[in-house]
Amino acid sequence: MKKLCLKLAMMVLTLTVITGCKENASSKTSKVDKNAEVTIYLTRHGKTMLNTTDRSQGWIDAPLTPAGIEIAESLGKGLKAEKVTFDAVYSSDSGRAVETANIVLKNSGQEDLLKKLKTDKRLREVNFGTYEGMPNEEMWTVIAEKQGKTLETFQASMAKDSFVNTIKGFTDTLHELDKAKLEGLAQKNKVPAADVSWQAEDYQTVIARSKSVLDDIVKEAQKNGQKNILVTSHGITIAALVSSLDEKVPVPATGLKNASVSKITWKDDKYKVETVNDLTYVEKGK
């Protein structure tokens, strides 16, 4: 009888401990502050070989040039000089963005974070489809003609219009052109268009995927109590994202510079674009 009572007592104690652990875990989960402030340092990669040769570079990739490496080093040194430290790092899965993240962290004295670097394809540049790698002038000429303009008049309108409106028209037009091109190639080779290549993305697709990864990064940061996050991505993608968060932000007509920082904060249940195309860290690092 004593042995039976002892077993029952042990069972009750075990259940009590298990229940307590579950309640403790639940308590920790409930303590996540969904309004905790998070700052995202959204950084464009350094200059690449395809940038130098003035060719379209979306999902295709190229390594950084010596100048691209140098400016990424300057960014890292400038962040260190300003005592900016990061709790986490994310990057597009494109090599040029990953290379930039590595150089920035090594030169800012935060090399240990590289062990925790997370890559995400949603941070990629716009996909240009079958126009990838084409000389930029040739690609822009095709787009201008589709819009009933010469390259000269198209470029003149770019200088007058906002960068976002220009890029929206550019990506949406390229999306249409590439769809027709893929359908033609599919008919010629007697295969589905989806088997030929990825179709060039339209503007809204780029905004949707980049916004979704931004939301996930913020949620993860709040869960882990992280405040400052480094994210390396690409010029058009960053410009489209910050403009979708605040259409009044001043994105330069010529686009974002290599190694520039666009700072976004999540505070009071909303995003705020603090800076765009900021090169002060690079200048400080030089």
Secondary structure, 3 states (H helix, E strand, C coil): CHHHHHHHHHHHHHHHHHHHHHHHHHHHHHCCCCCCCEEEEEEECCCEHHHHCCECCCCCCCCECHHHHHHHHHHHHHHHHCCCCCCEEEECCCHHHHHHHHHHHHHCCCHHHHHHCEECHHHCCCCCHHHCCCEHHHHHHHHHHHCCCCHHHHHHHHHHCCHHHHHHHHHHHHHHHHHHHHHHHHHHHCCCHHHCCCCCCCHHHHHHHHHHHHHHHHHHHHHHCCCEEEEEECHHHHHHHHHHHCCCCCCCCCCCCCCCEEEEEEECCEEEEEEEEECHHHHHHC
